[in-house]
Amino acid sequence: MVTLRLTLEYDGTGFSGWARQPGERTVEGVLRDALGTVFPRWDGLAVAGRTDAGVHALGQVASLEAEGGPPLARLAEALNSRLPGDVAVVAVDEAPPGFHARFSATGRTYRYVVLNRRERAPLRARRVLWWPRPLDEDALAACAATLPGEHDFTAFTPTETQHEVFRREVRAAGWERHGDELHFTVTADSFLRHMVRTLVGTMLEAPESLPQLLEGRPRSEAGQTVPPWGLYLEEVEYREPSV
């Protein structure tokens, strides 16, 4: 059995999230089906981030232990031939024993894309959040500047939650304009459920409230949780650059 690291890209539109659920089409479900046709024996599938329904990924990471199957150089091609068109394995690497996609990760980067123009864009409808109203980009930048460091993000996750610890360390955050789009990118050690989407909703609606909300205020005081289709899991970081 060798430990493998898979890097995946997927369009979350047609999936009910990552995690396998009875009767639902999920990324984990279609990946498990493909793995079962390629390897005679495999076990221990883990993922860096359990993305919600509609959320996309450019650099999702999964790990597993496998035996047999195609050579490493042909493994991505073999898996992709059995995966649907809205998900792909873009890289396969052998990882050190004990590597775990979730627990070995030291950081994750997400991007949220806002289309800021008066006219909607049908071809980007499931890729961005359409926001036709004017936005104060200086206020958004000031909000992002308050995020680096360790804060209590209780206000930015659902009240009914399995999380017990709400403090997270944000390493970097910022807004950038790309034509008619505004991109919010944030890197942290880990994220609470809906954390990025609620941060974005709060910054768009009431940017002046953000600093006090980072002190552990209740969820009811923060803004809306914006839709999932503007969110992308962009990158997962690990200590060993060769892993």
Stockholm file with secondary structure:
# STOCKHOLM 1.0

chainA/1-243         MVTLRLTLEYDGTGFSGWARQPGERTVEGVLRDALGTVFPRWDGLAVAGRTDAGVHALGQVASLEAEGGPPLARLAEALNSRLPGDVAVVAVDEAPPGFHARFSATGRTYRYVVLNRRERAPLRARRVLWWPRPLDEDALAACAATLPGEHDFTAFTPTETQHEVFRREVRAAGWERHGDELHFTVTADSFLRHMVRTLVGTMLEAPESLPQLLEGRPRSEAGQTVPPWGLYLEEVEYREPSV
#=GR chainA/1-243 SS CEEEEEEEEECGGGSSCSSCCTTSCCHHHHHHHHHHHHCSEEEEEEESCCCCTTCEEEEEEEEEEEESSSCHHHHHHHHHTTSCTTEEEEEEEEECTTCCTTTTEEEEEEEEEEECSSSCCGGGTTTSEECCSCCCHHHHHHHHHHCSEEEECGGGSCSSCSCSCCEEEEEEEEEEEETTEEEEEEEESCCCTTHHHHHHHHHHHCGGGHHHHTBTCCGGGSCCCCCGGGEEEEEEEESCTTC
#=GC SS_cons         CEEEEEEEEECGGGSSCSSCCTTSCCHHHHHHHHHHHHCSEEEEEEESCCCCTTCEEEEEEEEEEEESSSCHHHHHHHHHTTSCTTEEEEEEEEECTTCCTTTTEEEEEEEEEEECSSSCCGGGTTTSEECCSCCCHHHHHHHHHHCSEEEECGGGSCSSCSCSCCEEEEEEEEEEEETTEEEEEEEESCCCTTHHHHHHHHHHHCGGGHHHHTBTCCGGGSCCCCCGGGEEEEEEEESCTTC
//
